[in-house]
Amino acid sequence: MPAPNQVVALLARAYAFAAARHAGQKRNAASEEPYLHHLIEVANLLAYVTEGAEPVLVAGGILHDVIEDTPTTPAELRTLFGHEVASLVAEVTDPSGLGEDERRQRQVEHVRELSAHARLLKIADKTSNIRERLACRPADKTDEEILAYVEWGAMVVMGCRGINSKLDDAFDEAYEAALRKFGGL
């Protein structure tokens, strides 16, 4: 593991970069919450379940949507954050040009090919997304649409489980709460 000052510098740069690149983006139309809150939640969850031992994973959590949602390139990430972080972010980035159904199916099928870090990041991302739907219902979604999202998230996570029991438990808690809230149980 890098020296503590290098870890702090990496994470500070990642937070600052994500904040600048995602500036003005909102997480959910109902809450108007800055998108950065999602990235912070994912990174915090990863830091918690790894007890701070995986700074590359945490940095990847902060930056995981920057290629998909901003003009950032993989080469730019590599230059700024190194090969490990850039590779992790690229690994969890969906190819551009896919329709929603195609993107979702690809995630379910592709997840088993991912590295352990990428699978952990996927679980943290899905956990955060489900928690968000629990905290602030998307205004334009029915219970059935939310449940469909939750079930799809569970199919993605199914291919990721078994690496970190704390993270598996965090997902299960969010998943079960969503089923109770939106009529799946």
VENSUL-V292013 format. One record per residue. N is the residue number from 1. RES is the residue in three letters. SS is DSSP state (alpha for helix, beta for strand, coil for the rest). BURIAL is # if it has 16 or more other C-alpha atoms within 10 Angstrom, else .. Layout:
# VENSUL-V292013
N,RES,SS,BURIAL  N,RES,SS,BURIAL
This chain:
# VENSUL-V292013
1,MET,coil,.  2,PRO,coil,.  3,ALA,coil,.  4,PRO,alpha,.  5,ASN,alpha,.  6,GLN,alpha,.  7,VAL,alpha,#  8,VAL,alpha,.  9,ALA,alpha,.  10,LEU,alpha,#  11,LEU,alpha,#  12,ALA,alpha,.  13,ARG,alpha,.  14,ALA,alpha,#  15,TYR,alpha,#  16,ALA,alpha,.  17,PHE,alpha,#  18,ALA,alpha,#  19,ALA,alpha,#  20,ALA,alpha,.  21,ARG,alpha,#  22,HIS,coil,#  23,ALA,coil,.  24,GLY,coil,.  25,GLN,coil,.  26,LYS,beta,#  27,ARG,coil,#  28,ASN,coil,#  29,ALA,coil,.  30,ALA,coil,.  31,SER,coil,.  32,GLU,coil,.  33,GLU,coil,.  34,PRO,beta,#  35,TYR,coil,#  36,LEU,alpha,#  37,HIS,alpha,.  38,HIS,alpha,#  39,LEU,alpha,#  40,ILE,alpha,#  41,GLU,alpha,#  42,VAL,alpha,#  43,ALA,alpha,#  44,ASN,alpha,#  45,LEU,alpha,#  46,LEU,alpha,#  47,ALA,alpha,#  48,TYR,alpha,.  49,VAL,alpha,#  50,THR,coil,#  51,GLU,coil,.  52,GLY,coil,.  53,ALA,coil,.  54,GLU,coil,#  55,PRO,alpha,#  56,VAL,alpha,#  57,LEU,alpha,#  58,VAL,alpha,#  59,ALA,alpha,#  60,GLY,alpha,#  61,GLY,alpha,#  62,ILE,alpha,#  63,LEU,alpha,#  64,HIS,coil,#  65,ASP,coil,#  66,VAL,alpha,#  67,ILE,alpha,#  68,GLU,alpha,#  69,ASP,alpha,.  70,THR,coil,.  71,PRO,coil,.  72,THR,coil,.  73,THR,coil,.  74,PRO,alpha,#  75,ALA,alpha,.  76,GLU,alpha,.  77,LEU,alpha,#  78,ARG,alpha,.  79,THR,alpha,.  80,LEU,alpha,.  81,PHE,alpha,#  82,GLY,alpha,.  83,HIS,alpha,.  84,GLU,alpha,.  85,VAL,alpha,#  86,ALA,alpha,#  87,SER,alpha,#  88,LEU,alpha,#  89,VAL,alpha,#  90,ALA,alpha,#  91,GLU,alpha,#  92,VAL,alpha,#  93,THR,coil,#  94,ASP,coil,.  95,PRO,coil,.  96,SER,coil,.  97,GLY,coil,.  98,LEU,coil,.  99,GLY,coil,.  100,GLU,alpha,.  101,ASP,alpha,.  102,GLU,alpha,.  103,ARG,alpha,.  104,ARG,alpha,#  105,GLN,alpha,.  106,ARG,alpha,.  107,GLN,alpha,#  108,VAL,alpha,#  109,GLU,alpha,.  110,HIS,alpha,.  111,VAL,alpha,#  112,ARG,alpha,#  113,GLU,alpha,.  114,LEU,coil,#  115,SER,coil,.  116,ALA,alpha,#  117,HIS,alpha,#  118,ALA,alpha,#  119,ARG,alpha,#  120,LEU,alpha,#  121,LEU,alpha,#  122,LYS,alpha,#  123,ILE,alpha,#  124,ALA,alpha,#  125,ASP,alpha,#  126,LYS,alpha,#  127,THR,alpha,#  128,SER,alpha,#  129,ASN,alpha,#  130,ILE,alpha,#  131,ARG,alpha,#  132,GLU,alpha,#  133,ARG,alpha,#  134,LEU,alpha,#  135,ALA,alpha,.  136,CYS,coil,.  137,ARG,coil,#  138,PRO,coil,#  139,ALA,coil,.  140,ASP,coil,.  141,LYS,coil,.  142,THR,coil,.  143,ASP,alpha,#  144,GLU,alpha,.  145,GLU,alpha,.  146,ILE,alpha,#  147,LEU,alpha,#  148,ALA,alpha,.  149,TYR,alpha,#  150,VAL,alpha,#  151,GLU,alpha,#  152,TRP,alpha,#  153,GLY,alpha,#  154,ALA,alpha,#  155,MET,alpha,#  156,VAL,alpha,#  157,VAL,alpha,#  158,MET,alpha,#  159,GLY,coil,#  160,CYS,coil,#  161,ARG,coil,#  162,GLY,coil,.  163,ILE,coil,.  164,ASN,coil,.  165,SER,alpha,.  166,LYS,alpha,.  167,LEU,alpha,#  168,ASP,alpha,#  169,ASP,alpha,.  170,ALA,alpha,#  171,PHE,alpha,#  172,ASP,alpha,.  173,GLU,alpha,.  174,ALA,alpha,#  175,TYR,alpha,#  176,GLU,alpha,.  177,ALA,alpha,#  178,ALA,alpha,#  179,LEU,alpha,#  180,ARG,alpha,.  181,LYS,alpha,.  182,PHE,alpha,#  183,GLY,coil,.  184,GLY,coil,#  185,LEU,coil,.
